[in-house]
């Protein structure tokens, strides 16, 4: 105690002594600290690089297309065409409850292209197939494992298939595409080999295609970017997205379809490194008296509401979303329920190409929802990844600490995953460059 008092007296004593005579410098201008222009330029470049990095990491290819625009309002477009064949092989091995499982982890192959139709109008399209050959073999030999991704466990299945137009700050697309809802849900859908369980993106054991929150089926979308216009009046960039869909089948309910579906999302840039997002999706159910609909626990339209935020920095990223889901998600027994979800994803660059990741997914049915039983999603994830060439090519390891339960109360086991992603998306670019070189030499 005495030692502590002596330290406090030593700290306070200078402030108790009479102050030295003040020097009258009222006539002198206050010093101004000016950040060197070089430092500002360097920080701006690092921030732009981080934004581009996260756009390339998104599952939605249009995110990168929107961020890295081919032209600005002041630049005159050059009539051009691009065609690319690409692929991404994703192999992962999981250990859970003492069992090892070797499987595909979202492998895909596809083609995409764009053509400068007019001075400020570009047409583009994409066709992408997913494949899960290892998943199917694993399911055949061990049926207790999860059914492979895709309709009826097909070896190849349609992931994306759309075409669209891009003008100044406007995208218009039609087909199977990542939803407007995913513009915000993608803030946290960044884990390799897991995640995306509490935002309502991949609802009812599907890819979110029928309900319109994941890879939405047969949707008409428009994506508006208010950049130059709002910045001219002193506001920050703003993004508005609208989606229409109709007549898709209700997941896990026989002989029943949704009516009209509407998706809306908006992302407001608060600072150059901080954004706030809101998303809403509703899929109408017109025939609530249908016996199959009632048996599944549906008592109204399928609705998903999402609020999220993301912070992008040169060496780290943090995203968080909170969801309210009504007649949207199902238990492992196929029963629909109402509930709340919360996802968090973060990453930090330890050095060069080595990143550490962490976060959690929590989804809990409302307490008065009897059909949900003891079902809940609750797990944390810690991981490490080596990504020498962006996040499309990497080696990673994740440990998922699970506190979730099935509807009958069965607890879920922890899962350890190691995996690799190999990107071969430069085939078309290389071929097009060779074609142009040959054309120029003629």
Buried (B, 14 or more C-beta within 10 A) or exposed (E): EEEEEEEEEEEEEEEEEEEEEEEEEEEEEEEEEEEEEEEEEEEEEEBEEBBBBBBBBBBBBBBBBBBEBBBEEEEEBEEEEBBBBBBBBBBBBBBBEEEEBEBBBBBBBBBBBBBBBEEBBBBBBBBBBBBBEBBBBBBEEEEEBEEBBBEEBBBEBBBBBBBBBBEBBEBBBBBBBBBBBBBBBBBBBBBBBBBBBBBBBBBBEBBBBBBBBBBBBBBBBBBBBBBEBBEEEEEBBBBBBBBBBBEBBBBBBEEBBBBEBBBBBBBBBEEBBBBBBBBBBBBBBEBEEBEBBEBBBBEEBBBBBBBBBBBBBBEBBBBBBBBBBBBBBBBBBBBBBBBBBBBBBBBBBEEEBEBBBBBBBBBBBEEEBEBBBBBBBBBBBBBBBBBEEBBBBBBBBBBBEBBBBBBEEEEBEBBEBBBBBBBEBEEBBEEBEEEEEEEEEE
